[in-house]
Amino acid sequence: MTTVAAQESPFDLADPYRALSLNTVTTKRWTLAEAADGAARAGLGAIGLWRDRVDEIGVASAAKIVADAGLRVSSLCRGGFLTGPGEAQAALDDNRRAIDDAAALGTRELVMVVGGMPDRDLAAARALVDERLALLAPYAAERGVRLALEPLHPMFCADRAVISTLGQALAMAEPYPADTVGVVVDTFHIWWDPALEERIAQAGAAGRISSYQVCDWLNPMTAEPLLSRGMMGDGVIDFAAIGGWVRAAGYRGDVEVEIFNADIWAGDGQEVIETMKRRYRDLVLPALVH
C-alpha cells in the first residue's frame, strides 16, 4: 500500500478560490479562451478541460491560452470508451492521442469514462476494459500522465461506464502504480454509495485520488438524467460529509465544478462562475480546511 505523501494544502480560507477549478463543460457555450479568461478574472486557480474545446483550436494553442491566463489544468476529459465492439485499434489510438494532449497541456490527470455494454455480457465488458487499460497504462506512464478511472452512477452502466462504484475503480486500478492509474471522486456519481467513506479512505491511503469533482444531484431529476447535475446546494448531496472524507484521505488537489445542466448552460457564464464561487466557499471549502 502506498502512503500519501505530505503536500502543501491549497485549501485556504484567506485565498478561498486557489484550489477551485472551472470545468469547461459548466460554461458549455464558452470557447476555451472565454472559459480561461472568465476563470482567471474570477480569481480561480485552475481549469478542467474537455477535449472538444481543445480540439477546436489545437493543443498548443490551448496550452498557451491557459498558461497566459495563469491557470493550472486540473484535468483533461476524457479518455476511455474502451468497450466498443470491433473498435479496439481506434479506441486505443484515440486514447493515446488524449494521453499526448494531457502531457502537452501540463496536466497529470486524464479522466477515463471507460465505456458501456456493447451487448448483454457485463462481465465481458469489464474484462475488455481491463485488457485495454493494460495496453494504455505503459504509454501513459512514459508520458507522466495518470489514467483517472471515473465510476459513473449505475444508471449509466449500459451506455457510458461499466464501472459504477469507487470500489470497482480501485480494484481495476490496483495492478498499476498509483501514479499511473488513479480514480475520480465525483459527488454526482457516487454520493449514494453506502461504502463511500471507506472507499475514499482506501483511495487516499493508496495515493490514487486523481480528482475531486463536485456538483449536486437534483431531486426531482430532469427528463434527461445526464443533465440532472445541479449547482452545489440545489440538490441532496452532503458536501460537508464527503469533503471531510476527502480531506481525511489526504487529498490536496484541485476541486473541479463539473455541471451538465441546460438551464445553467443557457445562463450568463460570468454569473454562473460567481454563483459557483459562493456555493463552493459556503458548502464545499469548509470541510476541506477544518
N, C-alpha and C positions, 0 to 999 in steps of 0.2 A: 504493500500500500504506500502511495506517495504522500508525504506530509506537505501540507500547504506552506509555502514559503512566506515569510513575513514580508509584507508590502506596505508601502505608504498608502493610507486610505485617501481616496479622492472625495470622500463624503465630509462636507464641512458646512455647518450652518452659516458661517461667515461668508462663504462663497458657495451658495446652495446649488448652483447650476453647473459647477465644474464637471460633475460626472453625468450630467444629463445629455442624452443623445436623441436627436430627431431622426427617426427612421423615415426615409423619403416617401414611403407609402402613406404616411399620415397626412402629408400635404401632397396628395397624388397629382393634383393639377400643375404643380410647380415643376419646372425643369430642375436639373441638378444644380445649376448655377443659382437659381432662385432659392432653392432649399438651403444651399450653403450660405448664401447671403442672409437669408432670414434667420438661420440658426446663429450665425455669428453676431448679427445685430441684436439678437435676444440674449446674448451672453452665454450661450451653451458651449460646452466643451467639445462636443463630438457630433458626428452624423453617421447614421447607418444607411448604407447604400443598397439599392436594388439594381440588379444588372440591367434592367430596361433603361434606366436613366443613364447608366454608364455607357451602354451601347450606343445611345443616341449621339454621343459626342466623342467616343473613344476613350480608352482607359488612360492614356497620357494626359489628355485634356481634363478628364475628371480628377485625376490625382493633383494636377496643378491648381484647379479651382478650389479643391478642399484645402490644400496646403496654403494657398494665398489667403484663404479665409481664416487661417489659424486654427483649424479644427483637426481632431483625430477622426479616423474612420473606425468606428467601433465594430462594425462587421460588414460583410458583403452577403447579400441574399439574392439568389440562392443557388446552391448546387443541389444534386440529388436526382429524383425521379429515375431511379435505377432499376425499376421493375418492369419496364415496358417489354412486351414480347417481341423478340426478333430485332431489338434495337440496341443490343449491347454495345457495339462499337460507337454508335452515335452518342449514346449516353455517356460513355467513358470519355470520348473526345470533348464533349461539352463540359463535363466536369473538370477535365484538365485545363480547359480554357478558363473556367471560373477560378481554379486554383492560381493560375498565372495572373489573372486580373487581381485577385486578392493580394498577391505578393506585390504587384505593381502599385496598388493603392496604399500599401503600407499597413494593411490590417492582418492580424494573425488569424481572424475567425471567419471561416466560410460556413454559413448556415446551410445545413443539409436537410431538405424535405425529401424523404427517401423514396416516395412513390407509393401508389396504392396497389390494388389487387388486379392483375390482368385477367384472372379467372376466379374460380371459387376456392382455390388452394392457397389459403392464407399462410400456412407453414412454408410452402414453396416460395411464396413471395418474400417472406422474411429471410429465407435461405439465400435467395438471389441477392438481397441487399448485402448480406454477409460476404458473399462471393465477390461482389463488385467493389465493396468497401476495401477488401483485401488488396485489390488491384490499384486502388486510388491512394491508399494511405502512404505507401513509399514515395509516390510522386509529390504528395503534399508535404511530407517530412523534408524532402530535399529542398523545398522552397520556403520552409519556415511557416507554413500555413497549417492551421488546425481545422479538421473537419468537425463541425459542430452539429451533432445529431439533434434534431428538434422533434420531440414527441408532440404529436398533434392529438387533439381531443378525439375520442373513439368514433365520433360521427364522421370523421374524415378518413377513417381507416380504408374504406373501399376505394377512394379515388385519389387520396393525397399522401397518406403516410401510414404504413403498416406498423410503425412504432407509435404506441398510444400512451405509454407511461414513462416516467423518468427511470424507473427500474429497468424497463426493456432497453432504453437507450444506453444505460450504464452497462448492462450485460453485453450489448453489442460493441461498446467501446473498450471493454475490459482487455481484450487481447493486445491492445496497442498502447504505446506510451501516452501519458496524459497530455503531452504537448503535441501529439499528432491527432488524437480523436477526443473530442470533448462532448458536452451536452449543453443544450439550451434550456434555461428555466424561463418559460413564457407563461405568465399568470393565466392568460386566457385559456390555454390548453390543459393545464394541469392542476388548477386550483381545487378541483373536486376530489383528487386522489387521496384516499384515507392514509396512504403510506408516504405522503409528500414530505413531511418533516424528516422522517428517517432517510428518505432518498436524497433530499437536498444535503443532509449531513454527510451521507455516503459520497456524494459527488464532490463536496468540498474537501473531505478528507483525502480523496484521490487526486485532488487538483484538477478536476475535469469541468468545472463550471466555465463555459465559454462566454455566456451572455446571460444577462438578466433583462428580460423584456416585459414591459408592463402595459396593460390596458385592462378594461373591465369587461365583465360578462353581463350583457343586458338581459333583463328579465321584465317583460317577455322578450323573446328574441325577435329579430326582424324576419321577414318572409324568406330571406336568403341567409342561412346560417353563417356563411363566410363573412358577411357584412355585419355581424351582430357584435362586433367589438365596440366598446364604448370608452369614453374618456374616464379616467380614474375617478371613482366616486359616483358614477352614473349607474352602477350595477351592484353586484352582490359579492365581489371579491374582497377578502380581508387582507389588505396590503400590509397592515401592521404585523400580522402573524407571519405571512410569507416573507416579508422583508426581514423580520427578526431571524427567521431560519437561515436566510441567505447570508445575513451578517454573521451569524454564529458559525456558518460553514466556511467563513474566511474569504468570501468573495470581495474583491477590491476593484472590480472593473466598472465600465460604464453601465448606465441604465438606459435602455432604449425604450422609447414610447412608439409602439407599432400598432396603428389602428386602421382597420378596414371598416369604413362606415360611410355610406353615401351622403348622409347629411353633413358629416364633418368634411368630406371632400368638397362639398358644394360651398363651404364657408370660406371666409377670408383667411388666407394662410397665416398671416401675422396674428390675427385674433386667435386662431387655433393654437399657435405656439404660446401665446400669453396665457390662455386657459390651461394648457399643458403644464406650463411652469408653475402656476398656482397649485394645481392639483398634485403635482409631484412634490412641491415644497410642503404641502399640508398633509398629504396622505402617504407618500412613499418614503421620502427622505428621513423623517423622524426615526423610523425603525432601523435605518441603516447607520445612524450616528450614535444611538444610545445603547 
